[in-house]
Amino acid sequence: MPLRTYCARRATSGPHGGEICKLALPDSNIERVVKVVSMLHVNFAKTLRIEQLADVARMSPSSFHQHFKALTSMTPLQFQKQMRLLEARRLMVSEAANIAEAAYKVG
């Protein structure tokens, strides 16, 4: 048995096998949320409404909120704020930006 097949069988037969299988499914809820997370990484400084994010994920706002929180342990707003804070910290440390500059750049 090829190593790749063995590893795949081993991973999917464990206690988290069901979740691992879901990651491989095209157009799964997890994949849709990951698409939004990627979008948030690129557009973290923009103001985005939950309805916009849910549209990208092709889910209702309530379903999107539930799936997002299950995957990230944060609400979409908390996630965006966390990304902004991390980017502001990076700007202050690596680019010597002051607090006002960093705050302005991250929205």
C-alpha positions in Angstrom: 0.0 0.0 0.0 1.4 3.4 -0.9 2.4 5.7 2.0 -0.1 8.4 0.9 -3.0 5.9 0.9 -1.9 4.5 4.3 -1.7 8.0 5.8 -5.1 9.0 4.4 -6.7 5.9 5.8 -5.0 6.3 9.2 -6.1 10.0 9.4 -9.7 9.4 8.5 -10.1 6.4 10.8 -9.1 8.4 13.9 -11.3 10.3 16.3 -11.4 13.3 14.0 -11.8 11.3 10.8 -15.2 12.8 10.0 -13.9 16.3 10.2 -10.8 15.5 8.1 -13.1 14.0 5.4 -15.2 17.1 5.4 -12.1 19.2 4.6 -11.6 17.2 1.4 -15.2 17.7 0.2 -15.5 20.3 -2.5 -18.0 23.1 -1.6 -18.3 22.0 2.0 -19.3 24.4 4.7 -15.8 24.4 6.0 -14.4 25.3 2.6 -16.9 28.1 2.3 -15.9 29.6 5.7 -12.2 29.2 4.8 -12.9 31.2 1.6 -14.3 34.0 3.8 -11.3 33.8 6.2 -9.0 34.3 3.2 -11.1 37.2 2.1 -10.9 38.7 5.6 -7.1 38.4 5.5 -6.9 40.4 2.3 -9.6 43.0 3.3 -9.1 43.2 7.1 -9.1 47.0 7.1 -12.4 47.3 5.2 -15.8 47.4 7.0 -17.6 44.2 6.0 -21.1 43.3 7.1 -22.1 39.8 8.2 -24.5 39.7 5.3 -21.7 40.3 2.8 -19.6 37.6 4.3 -22.5 35.2 4.4 -23.2 35.9 0.7 -19.6 35.0 -0.1 -20.0 31.8 1.8 -23.4 31.2 0.2 -25.1 30.7 3.6 -27.7 32.5 5.6 -26.2 35.0 8.1 -27.2 32.8 11.0 -25.8 29.6 9.5 -22.6 31.4 8.5 -22.2 32.9 12.0 -22.6 29.4 13.5 -20.2 27.7 11.1 -17.6 30.5 11.3 -17.6 30.4 15.1 -17.4 26.6 15.2 -14.3 26.7 12.9 -12.5 29.7 14.4 -13.8 29.8 18.0 -14.6 33.5 17.3 -17.3 35.5 15.7 -16.5 37.1 12.4 -16.2 40.5 14.1 -13.9 39.2 16.8 -11.8 37.5 14.1 -11.5 40.7 12.1 -10.6 42.7 15.2 -7.9 40.2 16.1 -6.5 40.4 12.6 -6.4 44.2 12.8 -4.7 44.1 16.2 -2.0 41.7 15.0 -1.4 43.8 11.9 -1.1 46.9 14.0 1.4 45.2 16.2 3.4 44.1 13.2 3.4 47.6 11.8 4.6 49.1 15.1 7.3 46.4 15.6 8.7 45.9 12.1 8.0 49.3 10.5 8.3 51.5 13.6 4.8 52.9 13.1 3.4 54.9 15.9 0.0 54.0 17.4 -2.0 56.5 15.4 -0.4 55.4 12.1 -0.9 51.7 12.8 -4.5 52.3 13.9 -5.3 54.3 10.7 -3.7 51.7 8.4 -5.6 48.8 9.9 -9.0 50.5 9.9 
